[in-house]
Amino acid sequence: MAAHSAGVTTAVATCGTAFGDDHIRILRRLLMDDDAFRGEVIFTFDGDAAGQKAALRAFADDQKFVSQTFVAVEPGGLDPCELRQQQGDAAVRDLIARRVPLFEFAIKSTIAGYNLETAEGRVGALGVAAPLVAQIRDRSLRPEYARLLAGWLGMDVEAVTGVIVRSQRQSAPERQTIVPNADWRPDPSDPRLALEREVLKVAVQAPTLVPTFSEIESAAFTHPAYVALRNVIDASADALADSNDWIEVLLHNSEEEQLQALVRELAVEPIRANGAIDERYAGSVFARLRELAVSRTIAELKSKLQRINPIEEADVYNQAFMDLVQLEARRRDLHEQAMGSL
C-alpha cells in the first residue's frame, strides 16, 4: 500500500504469508520466466532482524527464477510503510532505486557477523560465504561474485576462488581443521622471515647499536618464535647497562627451552652485512622491518575501505581515509630512513 501510494504501482503484497513456492509459480507465469531474462523481482523486507532473515530465506528461492532478483532494505530499520510516513513518497521510490542484487545482499549479510578486521574473522567469513557463491546456478556469475567477495574481505582473488571451487565439490560447507605447527623453530632459510631474523641477530649480538629497539612493535614480526624473542629483548633492555653478558640476560629471561635455543642460535649466526656492522646498518634493517609492518597495516586499511560505503558511512570512510594518508606518509619516512642508513 505504501509503495502504490508513493507511485510504485507494480508492488505486490503477500498479505501476511511467507513468500514461497506458490508465489514463485505465479510470478514466473506473469513474467514469462522460463529460460530467458524477463524483468526484475525486487523484495522489500523490514529492516529489522526478522526482515533480514526473510531476505536470506529468499536467497534459496532465487535459484528458481531466471529473472534478476534484488533486495531493497532500509538501513535505518524502517519498513516501507513507516518510511513513507516519516520521510514521504520520494523516500520509498529512492528505496526501490537503491536495490541491490539478492546474491550480494545474502553474502554481505552472512559475512556481517564476522570481525573482518582480523585474519581469523576474514577466514571465517570466507568459510561461510564461499558455499553461497558456489550455490549460484548461473555459472557465469560465480567468477564475478568471487572477485566481489575477495574485495569485501580484502583477500586475494585466487585464494577466494580456490575455496569456492572446493565448496562446489562438497555437499556441506568446508570445515577447516587447524593443524598445530609441530616445528616451533623458524626456518633460517625462509626468505619471508629473513629480515625479521636479521633484526633479531643485530639485537642479540650488538644491542648497543639499537637503543630504540622498543619502537619495533610485536606486530612487525610474523613468526611466533620471533615475536616471543622480540618481547624478551624489549623486557630485558633495562638490564643491558648493568650486565656484562647480554646473552646470559636473554637466556635467563627466556623461560622456554625452545626460546633459549633460538637465542643461542642467533648469537652465533653471522650477520649479513656487506660492510661494517654499525649503527648505519642497524638503522637500515630496523627501518626496513618497520616499513614492512606499516605496509601490512596499509593493506588491511585499504581492505577496510573497500568494505565501507562512502555514502552511507561517510564519517567512518573519511576517518579511515585520513588514517591511510598518515600511514602512507609514515611508510615514506621509514623508507627514506632505510635507504639513508645504507
QUITAWO-V630868 format. One record per residue. RES is the residue in three letters. SS is DSSP state (h for helix, s for strand, l for the rest). PSI is psi in whole degrees, -180 to 180 (* if undefined). OMEGA is omega in radians with two decimals (* if undefined). Layout:
res-><RES/RES>
ss-><SS/SS>
psi-><PSI/PSI>
omega-><OMEGA/OMEGA>
This chain:
res-><MET/ALA/ALA/HIS/SER/ALA/GLY/VAL/THR/THR/ALA/VAL/ALA/THR/CYS/GLY/THR/ALA/PHE/GLY/ASP/ASP/HIS/ILE/ARG/ILE/LEU/ARG/ARG/LEU/LEU/MET/ASP/ASP/ASP/ALA/PHE/ARG/GLY/GLU/VAL/ILE/PHE/THR/PHE/ASP/GLY/ASP/ALA/ALA/GLY/GLN/LYS/ALA/ALA/LEU/ARG/ALA/PHE/ALA/ASP/ASP/GLN/LYS/PHE/VAL/SER/GLN/THR/PHE/VAL/ALA/VAL/GLU/PRO/GLY/GLY/LEU/ASP/PRO/CYS/GLU/LEU/ARG/GLN/GLN/GLN/GLY/ASP/ALA/ALA/VAL/ARG/ASP/LEU/ILE/ALA/ARG/ARG/VAL/PRO/LEU/PHE/GLU/PHE/ALA/ILE/LYS/SER/THR/ILE/ALA/GLY/TYR/ASN/LEU/GLU/THR/ALA/GLU/GLY/ARG/VAL/GLY/ALA/LEU/GLY/VAL/ALA/ALA/PRO/LEU/VAL/ALA/GLN/ILE/ARG/ASP/ARG/SER/LEU/ARG/PRO/GLU/TYR/ALA/ARG/LEU/LEU/ALA/GLY/TRP/LEU/GLY/MET/ASP/VAL/GLU/ALA/VAL/THR/GLY/VAL/ILE/VAL/ARG/SER/GLN/ARG/GLN/SER/ALA/PRO/GLU/ARG/GLN/THR/ILE/VAL/PRO/ASN/ALA/ASP/TRP/ARG/PRO/ASP/PRO/SER/ASP/PRO/ARG/LEU/ALA/LEU/GLU/ARG/GLU/VAL/LEU/LYS/VAL/ALA/VAL/GLN/ALA/PRO/THR/LEU/VAL/PRO/THR/PHE/SER/GLU/ILE/GLU/SER/ALA/ALA/PHE/THR/HIS/PRO/ALA/TYR/VAL/ALA/LEU/ARG/ASN/VAL/ILE/ASP/ALA/SER/ALA/ASP/ALA/LEU/ALA/ASP/SER/ASN/ASP/TRP/ILE/GLU/VAL/LEU/LEU/HIS/ASN/SER/GLU/GLU/GLU/GLN/LEU/GLN/ALA/LEU/VAL/ARG/GLU/LEU/ALA/VAL/GLU/PRO/ILE/ARG/ALA/ASN/GLY/ALA/ILE/ASP/GLU/ARG/TYR/ALA/GLY/SER/VAL/PHE/ALA/ARG/LEU/ARG/GLU/LEU/ALA/VAL/SER/ARG/THR/ILE/ALA/GLU/LEU/LYS/SER/LYS/LEU/GLN/ARG/ILE/ASN/PRO/ILE/GLU/GLU/ALA/ASP/VAL/TYR/ASN/GLN/ALA/PHE/MET/ASP/LEU/VAL/GLN/LEU/GLU/ALA/ARG/ARG/ARG/ASP/LEU/HIS/GLU/GLN/ALA/MET/GLY/SER/LEU>
ss-><l/h/h/h/h/l/l/l/l/l/l/l/l/l/l/l/l/l/l/l/h/h/h/h/h/h/h/h/h/h/h/l/l/l/l/l/l/l/l/s/s/s/s/s/l/l/l/l/h/h/h/h/h/h/h/h/h/h/h/h/h/h/l/l/l/l/l/s/s/s/s/s/l/l/l/l/l/l/l/h/h/h/h/h/h/h/h/l/h/h/h/h/h/h/h/h/h/l/l/s/s/h/h/h/h/h/h/h/h/h/h/l/l/l/l/l/l/l/h/h/h/h/h/h/h/h/h/h/h/h/h/h/h/h/l/l/l/l/h/h/h/h/h/h/h/h/h/h/h/h/h/h/h/l/l/l/h/h/h/h/h/h/h/h/h/h/h/h/l/l/l/l/l/l/l/l/l/l/l/l/l/l/l/l/l/l/l/l/l/l/h/h/h/h/h/h/h/h/h/h/h/h/h/h/h/l/h/h/h/l/l/l/h/h/h/l/l/h/h/h/l/l/l/h/h/h/h/h/h/h/h/h/h/h/h/l/h/h/h/l/l/l/l/l/l/h/h/h/h/h/h/h/h/l/l/l/h/h/h/h/h/h/h/h/h/h/h/h/l/l/l/l/l/l/l/l/l/l/h/h/h/h/h/h/h/h/h/h/h/h/h/h/h/h/h/h/h/h/h/h/h/h/h/h/h/h/h/l/l/l/l/l/l/h/h/h/h/h/h/h/h/h/h/h/h/h/h/h/h/h/h/h/h/h/h/h/h/h/h/h/l/l>
psi-><-41/-41/-45/-41/-29/1/2/87/-2/9/142/133/146/4/48/-1/152/141/129/-162/-37/-41/-39/-44/-40/-45/-40/-38/-42/-37/-4/42/102/-76/21/163/130/48/-163/147/123/118/136/127/161/154/1/-177/-37/-39/-38/-43/-38/-39/-39/-34/-33/-18/-44/-38/-23/-31/-15/-3/147/-28/153/137/134/167/137/108/129/122/-22/0/5/143/168/-36/-47/-38/-44/-42/-37/-32/-5/176/-40/-33/-36/-42/-39/-37/-46/-38/-27/18/151/152/142/-38/-47/-44/-44/-43/-46/-38/-35/-43/-9/-22/4/149/99/2/-13/155/-39/-41/-40/-41/-42/-42/-39/-39/-33/-24/-32/-43/-31/-43/-39/-25/-12/122/-38/105/-30/-21/-23/-48/-37/-42/-26/-42/-41/-44/-40/-40/-41/-33/-17/38/167/138/-41/-40/-43/-43/-38/-41/-38/-43/-42/-35/-32/-26/-5/149/-18/159/143/132/126/128/124/118/118/144/107/-26/99/-27/128/148/117/-22/3/114/-25/-23/4/-44/-41/-42/-40/-42/-43/-36/-42/-41/-32/-43/-30/65/-26/-16/-9/65/-15/30/-34/-17/-17/113/160/-33/-15/-19/138/-14/134/-38/-40/-36/-45/-43/-39/-43/-37/-44/-44/-43/-22/-1/-37/-25/-8/-44/-23/7/141/-6/87/-38/-41/-35/-44/-41/-40/-37/-5/107/-34/143/-36/-39/-37/-39/-37/-39/-48/-38/-46/-21/-24/-10/133/140/140/36/135/-31/-140/146/92/-171/-31/-46/-44/-43/-35/-51/-33/-46/-37/-41/-42/-34/-43/-38/-42/-37/-39/-40/-39/-43/-41/-39/-38/-38/-42/-40/-35/-27/-4/132/112/-15/-49/-26/56/-44/-44/-43/-46/-41/-42/-38/-40/-41/-39/-43/-43/-40/-39/-41/-40/-40/-40/-42/-45/-37/-42/-38/-42/-43/-35/-22/-9/*>
omega-><3.12/-3.14/3.12/3.12/3.14/3.09/3.09/-2.96/3.11/-3.12/3.12/3.11/3.10/3.01/3.02/3.11/3.14/3.11/-3.07/-3.05/-3.14/3.11/-3.13/-3.14/3.12/-3.14/3.13/3.14/-3.14/-3.11/-3.05/-3.06/3.10/3.14/-3.14/-3.13/-3.13/3.07/-3.06/2.97/-3.11/3.08/2.97/-3.11/3.00/-3.13/-3.12/-3.07/-3.14/3.10/3.10/3.13/3.12/3.11/3.13/3.07/3.13/-3.13/3.14/-3.14/-3.13/-3.12/-3.13/3.10/2.87/3.11/3.05/-3.05/-3.06/3.08/3.04/-3.13/3.14/-3.03/-3.13/3.09/-3.12/2.98/-3.06/-3.14/3.12/-3.14/3.14/-3.12/-3.05/-3.00/3.04/-3.08/-3.08/-3.13/3.11/3.11/3.09/3.11/3.12/-3.12/-3.11/-3.13/3.07/3.11/-3.10/3.10/-3.13/-3.13/-3.11/-3.11/-3.13/3.12/-3.12/-3.10/-3.12/-3.13/-3.11/3.09/-3.07/3.07/-3.12/3.10/3.14/3.14/3.14/3.11/3.11/3.12/3.09/-3.12/-3.13/-3.11/-3.11/3.09/3.10/3.11/-3.14/-3.12/-3.11/-3.04/-3.14/-3.08/-3.10/3.14/-3.04/3.14/-3.13/3.12/3.03/3.10/3.12/3.13/3.11/3.12/3.14/-3.14/-3.06/-3.11/3.14/-3.09/-3.12/3.12/3.13/3.14/3.13/3.12/3.13/3.13/3.11/3.13/3.13/-3.09/-3.07/3.11/3.13/3.11/-3.12/3.07/-3.08/3.11/3.13/3.14/-3.11/3.13/-3.09/-3.10/-3.11/-3.06/3.10/3.11/-3.11/-3.10/-3.13/-3.09/3.14/-3.11/-3.02/-3.10/3.11/-3.13/-3.13/3.13/3.14/3.09/3.12/-3.12/-3.14/-3.02/-3.08/-3.04/-3.12/3.13/-3.03/-3.12/-3.11/-3.10/-3.09/3.11/3.10/-3.10/3.12/-3.10/3.12/-3.14/-3.04/3.11/-3.10/-3.13/3.13/3.07/-3.13/-3.14/3.09/-3.12/3.10/3.13/-3.14/-3.13/-3.08/-3.01/-3.10/-3.11/-3.07/-3.08/-3.07/-3.08/3.07/-3.10/-3.10/-3.11/3.12/3.09/-3.14/3.13/-3.13/-3.10/3.08/-3.03/-3.09/3.13/3.13/3.14/3.07/3.11/3.11/3.10/3.14/-3.13/-3.11/-3.12/-3.09/-3.13/-3.10/3.04/-3.00/3.11/3.11/3.14/-3.12/3.06/-3.05/-3.10/3.13/-3.13/3.14/3.12/-3.13/-3.09/3.12/-3.14/-3.14/3.12/3.13/3.09/3.12/3.11/3.10/3.12/3.10/3.10/3.11/3.13/3.13/-3.14/3.07/3.06/3.12/3.13/3.11/-3.09/-3.11/3.05/-3.05/3.14/-3.10/-3.13/-3.03/-3.10/3.13/-3.12/-3.11/3.12/3.12/3.13/3.09/3.09/3.13/3.13/3.13/3.13/3.10/3.10/3.11/3.12/3.11/3.12/-3.14/3.11/3.11/3.08/-3.12/-3.13/-3.12/-3.13/-3.12/*>
